[in-house]
Amino acid sequence: MRGTKVESGAMFSYLSPEERVPKDHPLRAIRVIVDRSLAELDGHFNQIYSDLGRPSIPPEHLLRALLLQVFYSVRSERQLIEQLNYNLLFRWFVGLGMDDSIWVSTVFSKNRDRLLDNGTVQRFFQTVLAQARSQGLLSEEHFSVDGTLLEAWASQKSFQPKDPEDRQGDGSDFRGQKRSNDTHAAVTDPDCRLYKKAPGDASRLAYLGHVLMDNRHGLIAGEKVTTADGTAEVDAALQLMDELGGSHRITLGADKGYDRHGFVQDLRDRNVTPHVARKCKGSAVDGRTTRHVGYNISIRVRKRIESIFGWMKTVGGMRKTRFRGLERVGLHFTLVSTAYNLVRMARLGVA
């Protein structure tokens, strides 16, 4: 029997958004981890917000909404606000009710900037990482490091001479011109650099993103964004090791690009065993390191870091950053790193 087609323009609902989300939905486990971290940040929120003036968007709602933008690859905050207007799953995760009004996109962006400017994202990353450490998900002994190219939000024609008097036209016709970072800079994003990751690759305006990965479960133990140059990867790796802290011996896996005598010696001075892939000739890593079984394990495990970069670029939207300036790009990179850890921890069954 064919059912009767009935369309209703309005209705009453006696179910909350909580009841409409499946019990086994992945966001449920992530929401538990996020709520614990936000509870630890309550004192920080009280410091950065004044007791006077109009109430702003709750910072807890802001952070949850920004995480949704990463999880579901939402391209812009305008689209995110549109999704929050009708997507019950998004409303539940952020903490909005069925009838709660949604913010204007420009208001959302202004409140987001206030949150980012006060170091909230870095604190959020550390609190999530602390939960992973308390659950025994971090080895604290074996790590891997690598860097990846992050394409800047700037076009090639914006890469013009630093001296305004030397600029000709709109910069679209640069055939035959010799351009370098010493003489040229991007007008729209002066912090980015013209860089190519490998010989034969096309040069592009970019930043470099660096990740320190824990070898036990592939979590991000440290992250950083730097300007793109030839020594940025090794310099960032040493900075990440210094930020890791501790005095016990640890191992650090890396690819052949890190096989440099100065870098290997700096690691040994920091009580770090350099599990770096060896070059064919003139390698800085000798038999003292390669004869151990742990070296081969680190060389094999370090390749997992490529899956982190793959997720961050395809899902997290870091293939071409949406922000300009080193600071803003770095904050977004930290947020995407936090989102990756949340997804990974939820799959590992963090209680």
LINTAJO-V607953 format. One record per pair of residues at least 12 apart in sequence whose ideal C-beta (glycine too) atoms are under 7 Angstrom apart, sorted by the first residue. I is the first residue (numbers start at 1). J is the second residue. If there is no record, write none. Layout:
{{I:J} {I:J}}
This chain:
{{13:98} {17:88} {17:91} {17:92} {17:98} {18:92} {20:88} {21:89} {21:92} {26:346} {27:89} {27:93} {29:346} {30:342} {30:343} {30:346} {31:93} {33:128} {33:131} {33:342} {33:345} {33:346} {33:350} {34:64} {34:67} {34:342} {36:131} {37:124} {37:127} {37:128} {37:131} {38:60} {38:63} {40:127} {41:123} {41:124} {41:127} {44:120} {44:123} {45:59} {48:118} {56:111} {57:103} {57:108} {57:111} {59:115} {59:120} {60:95} {61:94} {61:95} {62:111} {62:112} {62:115} {63:124} {64:93} {64:94} {64:95} {65:80} {65:84} {65:94} {66:112} {66:335} {67:339} {68:80} {68:90} {68:93} {70:316} {70:335} {70:336} {70:339} {71:339} {73:315} {73:317} {77:105} {77:108} {77:109} {78:105} {81:102} {81:103} {81:105} {81:108} {84:96} {84:102} {85:102} {116:331} {121:331} {121:334} {121:335} {122:334} {124:338} {125:334} {125:337} {125:338} {128:338} {128:341} {128:342} {129:221} {129:341} {131:350} {132:219} {132:341} {132:345} {135:350} {137:216} {137:217} {137:219} {137:345} {137:348} {138:214} {138:216} {138:219} {138:221} {139:214} {139:215} {139:216} {141:250} {141:251} {142:215} {142:250} {142:251} {142:298} {143:212} {143:213} {143:214} {143:215} {143:221} {143:250} {143:252} {144:213} {144:215} {144:252} {144:253} {144:254} {144:298} {144:301} {144:302} {144:305} {145:210} {145:212} {145:237} {145:240} {145:252} {145:254} {146:211} {146:254} {146:255} {146:305} {147:208} {147:209} {147:210} {147:233} {147:236} {148:209} {148:309} {149:197} {149:206} {149:208} {150:206} {150:207} {150:208} {150:209} {150:318} {150:321} {150:329} {151:204} {151:206} {151:319} {151:320} {152:189} {152:192} {152:205} {152:206} {152:207} {152:321} {153:189} {153:320} {153:321} {153:322} {153:323} {153:324} {154:186} {154:188} {154:189} {154:192} {154:205} {156:205} {157:170} {157:171} {157:172} {158:171} {158:186} {158:187} {158:188} {159:171} {159:179} {159:184} {159:186} {159:194} {159:205} {160:184} {160:187} {161:183} {161:184} {162:183} {162:184} {162:185} {179:194} {181:193} {181:194} {186:205} {188:324} {189:324} {189:325} {191:227} {191:325} {191:326} {192:205} {192:206} {192:207} {193:206} {193:227} {193:228} {193:229} {195:228} {206:228} {207:225} {207:226} {207:227} {207:228} {207:326} {207:329} {208:226} {208:228} {208:232} {208:233} {209:225} {209:318} {209:333} {210:223} {210:224} {210:226} {210:233} {210:236} {210:237} {210:240} {211:223} {211:305} {211:308} {212:240} {212:244} {213:304} {213:305} {213:308} {215:298} {215:301} {217:344} {217:348} {218:304} {218:308} {218:344} {219:341} {219:344} {220:308} {220:337} {220:340} {220:341} {221:244} {222:240} {222:243} {222:244} {223:333} {223:334} {223:337} {224:236} {224:239} {224:240} {225:326} {225:329} {225:330} {225:333} {227:326} {233:257} {233:258} {234:258} {234:260} {234:263} {237:254} {237:258} {238:266} {241:270} {241:272} {247:271} {249:271} {249:273} {250:272} {251:273} {251:275} {251:294} {251:298} {252:267} {252:272} {252:274} {252:275} {253:275} {253:298} {253:299} {253:301} {253:302} {254:276} {254:277} {254:302} {255:277} {256:277} {256:279} {258:276} {259:276} {259:277} {259:278} {259:279} {259:283} {259:284} {259:285} {260:284} {261:284} {264:276} {264:284} {264:285} {273:289} {274:289} {275:289} {275:295} {275:298} {275:299} {277:299} {308:340} {311:340} {312:336} {312:340} {316:336} {316:339} {316:340} {318:333} {318:336}}
